[in-house]
């Protein structure tokens, strides 16, 4: 929902869809590393198979869906409305 690059960079309201997807994946990776760190501090980190990462990606896309709808699918108000 932010027009900043990676939430801290310069304002870029007209970023391409690819940049937004890259930002989603990078922030997801940051979240995953933080989760690994917490798990390692609590005890032994459990090895995960590929299914875990597929579910994680699906959850990231699910939680990003409202922002996608807001950005690309909602009707924008025009001056004539």
Secondary structure, DSSP 8 states (H G I E B T S, - for coil): ---BGGGTS-B-TT--HHHHHHHHHHHHHHHHHHHHHHHHHHS------HHHHHHHHHHHHHHHHHHHIIIIIS----TT-
